[in-house]
Amino acid sequence: MEQRITAARGLWLRRWTDGDAGPVLTAFSDPSMRWQSSAPVSTPDAAARWIADRNEQWASGSAFSFAVTDDTDTVLGQVAVGAVNRQHRTGWVSYWTTEQARGRGVASQACRSLARWVFAEAALFRLELGHRTNNPASCRVAVAAGFAVEGTERRKLEYDGVRYDVERHARLATDEEPAPLPPVRAPQRPAPL
């Protein structure tokens, strides 16, 4: 059964499908995406495996991952809740957007919709997320999606031999819904020559 959720006017969350392998492969060809998967997604088979993994996690109830799409069903990114702990009713939120979707409010709207879905349908109480402190764009997404800053985890992550502090955010099912966001901005068109 397809799970499709309205995220904002012109923006949708839906389950990943086998037909998304091409867009996944394109998204992961962006060098900034290399930390978004535990294994490289650099071939069509790897993209298909990535999608299969998301669907296996959904089936087991350990994670719920959505493709973020526009009205034409173009994949703009992903939003997910993983590390689901049923005893404590907690989960870890992650998100990414394609290069063309960045800076348009896509991730913030998608995270808000994911949180509403998780609290209502997956019956979780607390959602957490974290970002490197040198990533202010990710911080803006978290705050706009209603995730309160809770503190800094010193030198938590290591990439290429460098350790990074991580700022932790959380949103509770009992938190007030954040103020409405402006509509998702249209993609930027190149200026005429």
LUMLUMPA-47313 format. One record per atom (N, C-alpha, C, CB): x, y, z; residue in one letter. Coordinates in steps of 0.05 Angstrom, whole numbers, padded with zeros to 5 digits, always signed. Glycine has a CB too. Layout:
N
XYZa
...
***
This chain:
193
+00017-00024+00000m
+00000+00000+00000m
+00018+00025+00000m
-00019+00000+00025m
+00013+00043-00018e
+00029+00068-00020e
+00022+00086+00003e
+00025+00082-00047e
+00043+00097+00015q
+00039+00117+00036q
+00047+00144+00024q
+00057+00110+00062q
+00028+00162+00021r
+00033+00188+00009r
+00021+00210+00027r
+00022+00191-00020r
+00038+00229+00034i
+00030+00250+00053i
+00035+00277+00041i
+00045+00246+00080i
+00016+00295+00044t
+00021+00322+00036t
+00040+00336+00055t
-00006+00338+00034t
+00062+00346+00045a
+00081+00360+00062a
+00076+00390+00062a
+00110+00354+00053a
+00069+00401+00039a
+00064+00429+00035a
+00052+00431+00007a
+00090+00447+00038a
+00041+00455+00000r
+00031+00458-00026r
+00052+00451-00047r
+00020+00487-00031r
+00047+00430-00063g
+00065+00422-00084g
+00088+00404-00074g
+00077+00446-00096g
+00086+00395-00049l
+00108+00378-00038l
+00095+00353-00025l
+00125+00394-00018l
+00106+00330-00030w
+00094+00305-00020w
+00116+00287-00008w
+00080+00290-00043w
+00108+00270+00011l
+00124+00249+00021l
+00111+00223+00013l
+00127+00250+00053l
+00127+00204+00002r
+00117+00178-00005r
+00138+00157-00001r
+00107+00178-00034r
+00129+00132+00000r
+00148+00110+00002r
+00166+00109-00022r
+00133+00083+00007r
+00191+00099-00018w
+00209+00095-00041w
+00199+00071-00058w
+00238+00090-00031w
+00204+00073-00084t
+00196+00051-00102t
+00221+00043-00119t
+00173+00060-00121t
+00219+00020-00132d
+00241+00011-00149d
+00246+00031-00171d
+00234-00016-00161d
+00226+00045-00180g
+00229+00065-00202g
+00246+00089-00193g
+00203+00074-00211g
+00253+00092-00168d
+00268+00115-00158d
+00298+00110-00160d
+00260+00121-00130d
+00307+00087-00170a
+00336+00081-00170a
+00352+00103-00186a
+00341+00054-00183a
+00342+00112-00208g
+00356+00133-00223g
+00359+00159-00208g
+00341+00139-00249g
+00337+00170-00196p
+00340+00194-00180p
+00358+00190-00156p
+00313+00203-00171p
+00357+00167-00143v
+00375+00161-00120v
+00404+00162-00129v
+00368+00134-00107v
+00410+00148-00152l
+00437+00148-00162l
+00447+00176-00169l
+00439+00130-00187l
+00429+00192-00181t
+00437+00220-00187t
+00442+00236-00161t
+00414+00234-00203t
+00425+00233-00141a
+00428+00247-00116a
+00455+00240-00103a
+00405+00241-00097a
+00461+00215-00103f
+00486+00206-00090f
+00511+00212-00106f
+00484+00177-00084f
+00508+00221-00131s
+00532+00229-00146s
+00543+00256-00137s
+00525+00230-00176s
+00527+00270-00121d
+00536+00296-00109d
+00556+00289-00087d
+00511+00312-00098d
+00580+00299-00088p
+00600+00293-00067p
+00591+00299-00038p
+00625+00308-00073p
+00574+00319-00035s
+00565+00326-00008s
+00547+00304+00004s
+00550+00352-00008s
+00538+00285-00012m
+00521+00264-00002m
+00535+00239+00008m
+00502+00256-00024m
+00562+00239+00007r
+00576+00214+00014r
+00572+00205+00042r
+00605+00219+00009r
+00564+00222+00060w
+00560+00213+00088w
+00531+00204+00093w
+00567+00235+00107w
+00514+00205+00073q
+00486+00199+00076q
+00479+00170+00073q
+00470+00215+00056q
+00499+00153+00068s
+00495+00124+00066s
+00519+00110+00077s
+00490+00116+00036s
+00514+00087+00090s
+00536+00072+00101s
+00553+00058+00080s
+00525+00051+00121s
+00542+00055+00056a
+00557+00043+00034a
+00554+00061+00009a
+00546+00014+00027a
+00574+00061-00008p
+00573+00079-00032p
+00548+00072-00049p
+00598+00076-00049p
+00535+00093-00060v
+00513+00089-00078v
+00522+00101-00104v
+00486+00104-00067v
+00538+00085-00119s
+00551+00095-00143s
+00545+00079-00168s
+00581+00096-00139s
+00527+00059-00166t
+00519+00043-00189t
+00488+00039-00188t
+00533+00015-00190t
+00476+00032-00211p
+00447+00027-00210p
+00440+00004-00190p
+00437+00019-00237p
+00457-00016-00188d
+00451-00038-00169d
+00453-00028-00140d
+00471-00061-00173d
+00472-00010-00134a
+00475+00001-00107a
+00451+00018-00101a
+00501+00017-00105a
+00441+00034-00120a
+00417+00050-00116a
+00393+00032-00110a
+00412+00068-00140a
+00390+00011-00125a
+00368-00008-00121a
+00370-00021-00093a
+00367-00030-00143a
+00394-00027-00085r
+00399-00039-00058r
+00392-00019-00036r
+00428-00049-00055r
+00399+00006-00041w
+00393+00028-00021w
+00363+00029-00017w
+00404+00055-00031w
+00347+00029-00039i
+00318+00029-00038i
+00308+00004-00024i
+00306+00032-00066i
+00318-00019-00031a
+00309-00044-00018a
+00314-00043+00012a
+00324-00068-00031a
+00337-00032+00020d
+00343-00029+00048d
+00323-00012+00062d
+00371-00018+00052d
+00315+00010+00050r
+00295+00028+00062r
+00269+00013+00066r
+00290+00053+00045r
+00261-00003+00046n
+00236-00018+00047n
+00237-00041+00068n
+00228-00029+00020n
+00260-00054+00070e
+00264-00074+00091e
+00262-00063+00119e
+00291-00089+00087e
+00274-00039+00123q
+00272-00026+00149q
+00243-00019+00155q
+00290-00001+00149q
+00228-00009+00135w
+00200-00002+00139w
+00185-00027+00147w
+00188+00010+00113w
+00189-00049+00133a
+00175-00074+00139a
+00180-00084+00168a
+00182-00096+00119a
+00205-00080+00177s
+00212-00089+00204s
+00203-00069+00226s
+00242-00094+00206s
+00196-00045+00218g
+00189-00024+00237g
+00212-00010+00250g
+00172-00036+00258g
+00237-00014+00239s
+00260-00002+00251s
+00266+00026+00240s
+00284-00020+00247s
+00254+00033+00217a
+00258+00059+00205a
+00236+00064+00185a
+00286+00062+00192a
+00229+00089+00181f
+00209+00097+00161f
+00221+00119+00144f
+00182+00106+00175f
+00225+00113+00119s
+00239+00131+00101s
+00220+00139+00078s
+00265+00118+00089s
+00219+00165+00072f
+00202+00175+00051f
+00218+00190+00030f
+00181+00194+00063f
+00211+00186+00005a
+00220+00204-00016a
+00204+00229-00014a
+00217+00190-00045a
+00218+00252-00017v
+00205+00278-00018v
+00203+00285-00047v
+00221+00300-00001v
+00178+00290-00057t
+00174+00296-00085t
+00157+00321-00089t
+00160+00272-00098t
+00158+00330-00114d
+00141+00353-00121d
+00115+00342-00134d
+00155+00373-00140d
+00098+00360-00144d
+00073+00351-00157d
+00077+00333-00181d
+00057+00375-00165d
+00100+00335-00194t
+00106+00318-00217t
+00119+00292-00210t
+00123+00333-00237t
+00122+00286-00184d
+00134+00262-00173d
+00164+00262-00177d
+00122+00238-00184d
+00176+00285-00181t
+00205+00288-00183t
+00217+00286-00155t
+00214+00314-00197t
+00236+00268-00151v
+00249+00265-00125v
+00266+00289-00118v
+00266+00239-00124v
+00260+00302-00095l
+00274+00325-00086l
+00292+00319-00062l
+00255+00348-00079l
+00288+00296-00049g
+00304+00288-00026g
+00292+00265-00011g
+00307+00312-00008g
+00301+00263+00014q
+00291+00242+00031q
+00288+00253+00059q
+00311+00218+00032q
+00269+00242+00074v
+00266+00248+00102v
+00259+00221+00115v
+00244+00270+00108v
+00271+00216+00138a
+00267+00189+00151a
+00269+00192+00181a
+00288+00170+00140a
+00257+00172+00194v
+00261+00168+00223v
+00272+00140+00225v
+00235+00173+00240v
+00295+00138+00238g
+00308+00112+00242g
+00314+00108+00271g
+00333+00109+00225g
+00329+00087+00277a
+00336+00080+00305a
+00311+00081+00322a
+00358+00100+00316a
+00289+00070+00312v
+00264+00070+00326v
+00266+00052+00351v
+00240+00061+00308v
+00260+00063+00374n
+00260+00049+00399n
+00232+00049+00409n
+00280+00061+00420n
+00219+00025+00407r
+00190+00023+00415r
+00186+00026+00445r
+00179-00003+00405r
+00205+00016+00461q
+00202+00018+00490q
+00201+00047+00499q
+00226+00003+00504q
+00219+00063+00489h
+00221+00091+00497h
+00205+00109+00478h
+00249+00100+00499h
+00196+00098+00456r
+00180+00113+00436r
+00196+00137+00425r
+00154+00123+00447r
+00221+00131+00417t
+00239+00151+00406t
+00248+00143+00378t
+00264+00155+00424t
+00259+00163+00363g
+00270+00158+00337g
+00289+00180+00329g
+00248+00155+00316g
+00306+00174+00309w
+00326+00193+00300w
+00319+00202+00272w
+00355+00179+00300w
+00316+00228+00268v
+00308+00240+00242v
+00333+00246+00225v
+00291+00265+00247v
+00331+00239+00200s
+00352+00247+00181s
+00338+00258+00156s
+00371+00223+00174s
+00353+00273+00140y
+00342+00285+00116y
+00365+00293+00098y
+00324+00310+00123y
+00358+00294+00072w
+00376+00305+00052w
+00359+00314+00029w
+00397+00284+00042w
+00370+00333+00014t
+00356+00343-00010t
+00376+00342-00034t
+00345+00371-00006t
+00364+00340-00057t
+00381+00341-00081t
+00392+00369-00084t
+00364+00333-00107t
+00413+00372-00100e
+00425+00398-00103e
+00405+00419-00113e
+00449+00396-00123e
+00387+00411-00131q
+00368+00430-00143q
+00347+00438-00123q
+00354+00417-00167q
+00343+00423-00101a
+00322+00429-00082a
+00332+00445-00058a
+00309+00404-00072a
+00358+00448-00055r
+00369+00461-00031r
+00362+00491-00031r
+00399+00457-00030r
+00358+00501-00007g
+00353+00529-00003g
+00324+00538-00009g
+00371+00545-00019g
+00306+00519-00013r
+00279+00525-00021r
+00258+00519+00001r
+00272+00509-00046r
+00267+00509+00023g
+00249+00502+00045g
+00238+00474+00044g
+00226+00521+00044g
+00248+00458+00025v
+00239+00430+00021v
+00244+00414+00047v
+00253+00418-00003v
+00269+00414+00057a
+00276+00397+00080a
+00260+00405+00105a
+00306+00399+00086a
+00256+00430+00110s
+00241+00439+00134s
+00212+00430+00132s
+00242+00470+00136s
+00199+00434+00109q
+00171+00425+00106q
+00169+00395+00108q
+00160+00434+00078q
+00188+00381+00096a
+00188+00351+00098a
+00191+00341+00126a
+00209+00339+00079a
+00209+00354+00141c
+00214+00345+00169c
+00189+00351+00186c
+00238+00360+00181c
+00176+00373+00182r
+00151+00379+00197r
+00130+00357+00191r
+00140+00407+00189r
+00127+00350+00166s
+00107+00330+00158s
+00114+00303+00169s
+00104+00329+00128s
+00140+00296+00168l
+00149+00271+00179l
+00142+00270+00209l
+00179+00267+00175l
+00148+00291+00224a
+00143+00291+00253a
+00113+00287+00258a
+00152+00318+00265a
+00096+00301+00244r
+00067+00297+00248r
+00059+00268+00243r
+00051+00316+00229r
+00070+00256+00221w
+00063+00229+00214w
+00073+00210+00236w
+00075+00221+00187w
+00098+00214+00244v
+00110+00196+00264v
+00094+00196+00290v
+00139+00203+00269v
+00087+00220+00300f
+00072+00222+00325f
+00044+00209+00322f
+00070+00252+00333f
+00031+00213+00300a
+00004+00203+00296a
+00003+00173+00288a
-00010+00219+00275a
+00020+00165+00269e
+00019+00138+00258e
+00038+00118+00270e
+00023+00140+00228e
+00062+00127+00277a
+00082+00108+00288a
+00082+00109+00318a
+00110+00115+00277a
+00067+00127+00330a
+00063+00129+00359a
+00089+00133+00374a
+00050+00103+00369a
+00108+00148+00362l
+00132+00155+00377l
+00126+00181+00392l
+00156+00159+00358l
+00142+00186+00413f
+00138+00210+00430f
+00160+00230+00426f
+00137+00202+00459f
+00185+00221+00422r
+00208+00239+00421r
+00224+00233+00395r
+00226+00236+00446r
+00229+00255+00380l
+00246+00253+00356l
+00271+00270+00361l
+00230+00263+00331l
+00294+00259+00354e
+00319+00272+00357e
+00332+00275+00329e
+00338+00258+00376e
+00349+00295+00327l
+00367+00297+00304l
+00392+00312+00312l
+00352+00311+00280l
+00412+00310+00296g
+00437+00324+00302g
+00450+00333+00276g
+00456+00307+00318g
+00466+00354+00278h
+00481+00363+00255h
+00508+00373+00265h
+00466+00386+00240h
+00528+00371+00248r
+00554+00383+00255r
+00550+00413+00260r
+00576+00378+00232r
+00565+00423+00279t
+00562+00452+00286t
+00572+00470+00263t
+00577+00458+00312t
+00587+00459+00244n
+00596+00475+00222n
+00577+00472+00198n
+00625+00466+00213n
+00552+00464+00203n
+00532+00462+00182n
+00508+00479+00189n
+00524+00432+00178n
+00510+00505+00186p
+00487+00522+00194p
+00462+00518+00178p
+00495+00551+00192p
+00464+00508+00153a
+00440+00503+00137a
+00423+00481+00150a
+00448+00496+00108a
+00436+00460+00160s
+00422+00438+00173s
+00409+00448+00199s
+00440+00414+00178s
+00423+00466+00213c
+00411+00477+00237c
+00386+00493+00231c
+00432+00495+00252c
+00386+00508+00209r
+00362+00524+00201r
+00339+00505+00195r
+00369+00542+00177r
+00345+00483+00182v
+00324+00463+00176v
+00311+00453+00202v
+00335+00439+00160v
+00328+00445+00221a
+00319+00433+00246a
+00301+00453+00261a
+00342+00425+00264a
+00311+00478+00264v
+00296+00498+00279v
+00269+00505+00265v
+00313+00524+00282v
+00270+00508+00239a
+00245+00514+00224a
+00225+00491+00225a
+00252+00519+00194a
+00235+00467+00229a
+00217+00443+00231a
+00207+00439+00260a
+00232+00418+00222a
+00215+00457+00278g
+00205+00456+00306g
+00221+00439+00325g
+00177+00445+00305g
+00246+00433+00318f
+00264+00417+00335f
+00280+00436+00352f
+00282+00399+00318f
+00276+00435+00378a
+00290+00453+00397a
+00319+00444+00401a
+00275+00453+00424a
+00337+00463+00404v
+00365+00457+00410v
+00367+00447+00438v
+00383+00483+00406v
+00381+00425+00442e
+00385+00414+00469e
+00413+00414+00478e
+00374+00386+00469e
+00432+00418+00461g
+00460+00419+00470g
+00479+00410+00449g
+00463+00403+00495g
+00505+00410+00457t
+00526+00402+00439t
+00540+00377+00449t
+00547+00425+00436t
+00543+00358+00431e
+00558+00334+00436e
+00586+00338+00425e
+00544+00308+00424e
+00605+00340+00443r
+00632+00347+00435r
+00646+00325+00419r
+00649+00355+00459r
+00657+00332+00396r
+00673+00314+00380r
+00660+00287+00375r
+00700+00310+00392r
+00634+00287+00370k
+00619+00262+00367k
+00625+00247+00341k
+00589+00268+00368k
+00627+00261+00319l
+00630+00249+00293l
+00659+00251+00282l
+00611+00260+00273l
+00667+00231+00267e
+00694+00233+00254e
+00691+00227+00225e
+00713+00213+00268e
+00700+00245+00208y
+00701+00242+00179y
+00729+00248+00170y
+00680+00261+00165y
+00740+00230+00155d
+00767+00233+00143d
+00787+00241+00165d
+00766+00254+00121d
+00785+00230+00188g
+00805+00235+00209g
+00800+00261+00225g
+00832+00235+00198g
+00779+00275+00219v
+00773+00300+00233v
+00748+00296+00250v
+00769+00324+00213v
+00749+00304+00276r
+00727+00301+00294r
+00710+00327+00294r
+00736+00294+00322r
+00684+00324+00295y
+00665+00347+00294y
+00646+00346+00318y
+00649+00346+00268y
+00641+00370+00329d
+00620+00373+00349d
+00593+00371+00335d
+00622+00401+00364d
+00573+00361+00349v
+00546+00358+00338v
+00526+00372+00357v
+00539+00328+00335v
+00509+00388+00345e
+00488+00401+00360e
+00463+00383+00359e
+00481+00429+00349e
+00452+00377+00382r
+00429+00359+00384r
+00404+00376+00386r
+00431+00340+00409r
+00383+00367+00371h
+00357+00379+00371h
+00336+00357+00377h
+00350+00393+00344h
+00313+00365+00388a
+00292+00345+00393a
+00265+00359+00390a
+00295+00332+00421a
+00245+00342+00384r
+00217+00351+00382r
+00201+00329+00396r
+00208+00356+00353r
+00182+00338+00413l
+00165+00320+00428l
+00137+00320+00416l
+00165+00326+00458l
+00122+00299+00420a
+00095+00298+00410a
+00078+00319+00424a
+00083+00270+00415a
+00086+00327+00448t
+00070+00347+00463t
+00079+00376+00457t
+00074+00342+00493t
+00100+00380+00441d
+00108+00407+00434d
+00086+00420+00416d
+00135+00407+00419d
+00084+00446+00419e
+00066+00461+00401e
+00075+00458+00372e
+00063+00490+00409e
+00056+00457+00354e
+00063+00457+00326e
+00076+00484+00320e
+00038+00452+00307e
+00099+00484+00306p
+00113+00510+00300p
+00096+00527+00281p
+00140+00505+00288p
+00101+00553+00282a
+00087+00571+00264a
+00090+00563+00235a
+00097+00600+00268a
+00070+00568+00218p
+00071+00560+00190p
+00095+00572+00176p
+00045+00569+00175p
+00106+00556+00158l
+00129+00565+00141l
+00118+00577+00116l
+00148+00541+00135l
+00133+00594+00103p
+00125+00603+00076p
+00124+00580+00057p
+00144+00626+00066p
+00110+00582+00035p
+00110+00561+00015p
+00138+00554+00005p
+00091+00568-00009p
+00141+00529-00004v
+00166+00521-00015v
+00171+00538-00040v
+00166+00490-00023v
+00196+00548-00042r
+00203+00566-00064r
+00207+00550-00090r
+00228+00582-00057r
+00201+00562-00112a
+00204+00550-00138a
+00234+00547-00143a
+00191+00566-00161a
+00242+00528-00160p
+00270+00525-00167p
+00280+00549-00181p
+00274+00500-00185p
+00306+00555-00176q
+00319+00577-00189q
+00324+00571-00218q
+00345+00585-00174q
+00317+00588-00236r
+00323+00584-00264r
+00348+00600-00271r
+00298+00594-00282r
+00365+00588-00288p
+00389+00603-00296p
+00382+00629-00310p
+00406+00585-00314p
+00398+00649-00305a
+00393+00675-00319a
+00399+00672-00349a
+00411+00697-00306a
+00383+00686-00365p
+00389+00684-00394p
+00416+00697-00401p
+00367+00698-00410p
+00429+00686-00421l
+00455+00697-00429l
+00452+00722-00446l
+00470+00677-00445l
***
